């Protein structure tokens, strides 16, 4: 089979799975729906592997293929094709997306079994993966926009999955609106690209860009800044970050899917895909790097103080995506994508482990209520530790290799980027602290009531269904979580998925050992061979020095966390009181929502009120009333002429004929 055929099959299976489950939900048993959903994504992953082999069988200069089903629109020589583009970058993204999504589907098969909307969940989940695959396989900017929009819609459906929770529906709408703002940036970029280059397909645009634009001229900078608006919104970077934590209203597998391998990585992929444009606009590339740095530091400080387990992990996602933005912003494309891959492993694992703990807590997500789960749930505890070690960049784990490669590249470039590397090291230290804040708060110590009940009875506590955010009681009909809760220790599907991810989180970094293996850069080389930074990288000695430095910082952060939460557990409370203003700033998420409300929501509402009370009432309604009055008068005049008398109509016809004759007589003179 050809490379293009493999690409279309990658898209076909998730779409078929979503449609089949959606249209047969009344006749399909729950387990059958889950198995179809899993089979569709596993088949897509298998086709991704087929595409990988087909790609590798070609010479390096020919490792790309474009394919079109049909021409969507045409005007003269300009055509927009419904097409895909496969190269090492898109195949890399396909493998990460479908591989991790397959494991999340397997996890969900057990985790969601008692939910009344089981069929709907797997249909949505398949559609979400299909949408992300459209985005990464798009062959032109129009198809990219289609995939971008589909991902936004799918995320809304999944975040609002428990649709009878007001908090869930509000979170879904918030994510959708912020992403639509980002979509506008992408639309404007596509329009400007077409205006300047006269094409929208990747090959033509990137080939002609050096001739169409001068370095850092206003047009290319404007295009790249518009692209960044879309990237920042989709990947929850400042100032479009406020939707990400609220997205935790969706089921835990949804959190895992959105945060690990799909939606939030779209912005990183966009910059990597459009690197020929960003290298012509270094100002915009620097903006991407600086925003990534600011985001990773701010998100890290918030993760130090919030107590909702899923939200701590969510803010860690926001922070780690910041590292990726720095990577692709400074030209370390393979390093940024390497961290994207390893992050998918350990972040999916962390959310799965968190879901297991939350299930044992009867949906309680507050870490202040959790204690002693090391004994109650040994497997989940082990996976939580593995994920936290990788997140913290502990020596030998996947996160250690990938994160430090970005930091080393920034230090190697020097100048402003040297300062950025220092900022990332500070972020790494903070990351290690909040990663093991989770571990030391949840696992050791005397067991909480729920953990003790699990040890004594072997069953999880189910309790009274309630919203974990508001505490409001809720029923268990469709639109709410099911009554039963499932943990990895008792659900084979959950344990299998977490075991695979745990192994990858530990050893996944071995594909990129300085001076030993160069799997990722060598594979991605054809996609970034035209880059100015293709041959720029630290020496092996510098890379290992950076790894040692990163490892020391990671261990130091873990020791600080141990000192704060195990050795001197009263100290965090003292620090909170002595640094009350700072704690208030962090716990209120740097007042991001309040700033958006002040600068955006209130002005928009004020304009809406003005339009409703004055403009619409006096201008629109006044104009409408005037037109209506004129129409009534004209109608009345016409009605008066319609007497029904034949002689009246004859007189009118006579005058009409005389008027026409008179007109032509005057024109002939």
C-alpha positions, 0 to 999 in steps of 0.5 A, a space after each residue: 500500500 502507498 503512503 497516502 493510502 495508509 494516511 487515509 486509513 488512519 483517518 477512516 477508522 476513528 470516523 467509522 467507529 464514531 459513526 457506528 457507535 453513534 447510530 447504533 447506540 440503542 441496539 449495541 450493548 455497552 461492552 460492544 460499543 467500548 470494544 468498537 471504540 478501542 478497535 477503531 483507534 488501535 486500527 488507526 494506530 496500526 495504519 500509522 505504523 504502516 505509514 511509518 514503514 512506507 515512509 522509511 522505505 523511501 529515500 530521505 529526499 522523497 519522504 513526503 506524500 500529498 493526496 487529495 480526495 477531490 477539489 473542494 473549491 476552484 477559481 481559475 488556477 487556484 484550487 483548494 483540495 480536500 487533501 492530506 500531507 504525510 511526512 515525518 512530522 505528521 507521521 510522528 504526530 499520528 503515532 503519538 496521538 493514536 498510540 496514547 489514545 488507544 491506551 486511553 480508550 482501553 482505560 476508559 473501557 473499565 473506568 466508564 462502565 457504570 456511566 449511563 452515557 457509555 455509548 455516547 462517550 466512546 462515540 465522542 472519544 473516537 470523533 475527538 481522535 479523528 478531529 485531531 488526526 485531520 488537524 495533523 494530516 491536513 495538506 493545506 491551511 484550509 484543511 488545517 482550519 477544518 481540523 482545528 474547528 473540529 477539535 474545538 467542537 469535540 473538546 466542547 462535547 467531551 468537557 460538557 459530557 456530564 451535561 446536567 452539571 452546570 459547572 461542566 456545561 459552563 466549562 465546555 462553553 468557556 473552552 469553546 469560546 476561547 478556542 473560537 477566538 484563537 480560530 479567528 487568528 488562524 483564519 486571518 493568517 490563512 487569508 494573509 498567506 493567500 493574499 501574499 503568496 496566492 496559495 494555501 497548500 503547505 508545499 507551495 506556501 513554504 517554497 515561495 515564502 522566502 521569495 514573497 517575504 523579507 525577514 521580519 517584514 510586517 506582513 510575515 510577522 503579522 501572519 505568524 502572530 495570527 498563527 500564534 493566537 490560534 496556537 496559544 488558545 488551543 494550547 492554553 498559553 498566556 493569556 488564553 489559558 483560563 479554560 484549561 483547569 476548568 476543562 477538568 469537569 470532563 471525565 478523567 479519560 477526557 482530561 488524559 486525552 486532551 492534556 496528553 496527546 491531542 488538543 493542547 499539543 496542537 499549537 506546538 505542532 502548528 509552529 513546528 509545521 510552519 517553521 519556514 514562516 517563523 524563521 522568516 519572522 524571528 520576532 514572532 518566534 521569540 514571542 512564542 518562546 517568551 510566552 511559553 516561558 511566562 506560562 510555564 512559570 505562572 502555571 508552576 506557581 499555581 500548581 504549588 497551592 491548588 488542592 484539586 488533584 486533577 487541576 494540579 496535573 492540569 496546571 502541570 500540563 500548561 507548564 510543560 506545554 510552555 517548555 514545548 513552545 520555548 523549544 519550537 520557538 527557539 528552533 529546537 524543533 526535534 527537542 520540542 517534539 521529543 518532549 511532546 512525546 514523552 509528556 504524552 506518556 507520563 501525563 496520560 499516566 498521571 491522569 489515569 492514576 489520579 482517576 484511580 485515586 479519585 474513584 477510591 475517594 468516591 469522586 472527591 478530588 481534594 488532596 487535603 482529604 487524601 492520605 495513606 493510599 500507598 498501602 491501599 492501592 499499591 499499583 496505582 501508587 507505583 504508577 503515580 510515583 513513576 509519572 511524577 518522577 518523569 514529570 519532575 525530570 528525575 535522572 533516567 526517566 523520559 522527562 529528564 532527557 526531553 526537558 533538558 534537551 530544550 534547556 540545553 539548546 536555549 543555553 547553547 544559543 546564548 544571549 536572551 535565550 541563555 536567560 530563558 534557559 535559566 527561567 526554565 531551570 527555575 520552572 524545573 525546580 518548581 515542577 519537582 516540588 509540586 510533582 512530589 507534593 502530590 506524592 507526599 500528600 496522598 501516599 504516605 501517612 495514616 490512611 484516610 477513611 476511604 483508603 482504610 475502608 478499601 484496605 479492610 473491605 476490598 471495596 471502594 467507597 461509593 458515597 452520595 453522588 455529588 459535584 466535586 467542585 460545588 458539593 451539590 447533590 446530583 442524581 445518576 441519570 444520563 448526564 451524570 457520572 455513574 454510581 460505581 467507581 473503578 480503580 486500577 487494582 480491580 480493573 484489568 483494562 485500567 491496569 494494562 493501559 497504566 502499565 504500558 504508559 508507566 514503562 514508556 514514561 521510564 524508558 521512553 527517553 532512551 531513544 534520545 541519549 546524547 552521543 549514543 542515540 539520535 532517533 527523533 532528530 534523525 527521523 524528523 530530519 527531512 521535515 526540518 532539513 530546510 531550517 536554519 537551526 538544522 545543524 545547530 546543537 550543543 556538543 555531547 559534553 554540553 548536553 551531558 553537563 545540562 542533564 547533570 544540572 537538570 538531574 541535580 535540580 530535580 532531586 533538590 526539588 524532590 528533597 524540598 517537597 519531602 522536607 515541606 510535606 513529610 519532615 516538617 508538615 507544619 511548615 507549609 501552613 506557616 509559609 502560607 500565613 507569612 506569605 499570604 499575599 503571594 499565596 492569595 495571588 497563586 491560589 486565585 490563579 494570578 487573577 486570570 479569570 478576573 482580568 478576562 472578565 474586566 478587560 473582555 467580558 464586561 466591555 462586551 456586555 456593555 456594548 451589548 446593553 448599549 446596542 439593545 437599549 439605544 441602537 436597536 431601539 431607536 436606529 434599527 426599530 426606527 428605520 424598520 418602522 419608517 420602512 413599514 409605514 412607507 410600505 403601508 402607505 404605498 399599499 393603501 394607495 395601490 388598494 385605492 386604485 384597485 376599484 374592480 371597475 373595468 372602465 377605470 382599468 381601461 383609463 389607466 391603461 390608456 394613460 400608460 400607453 399615452 405616457 410611453 408614446 410621449 416618452 418615445 416622441 420626446 426622445 426622437 426629437 
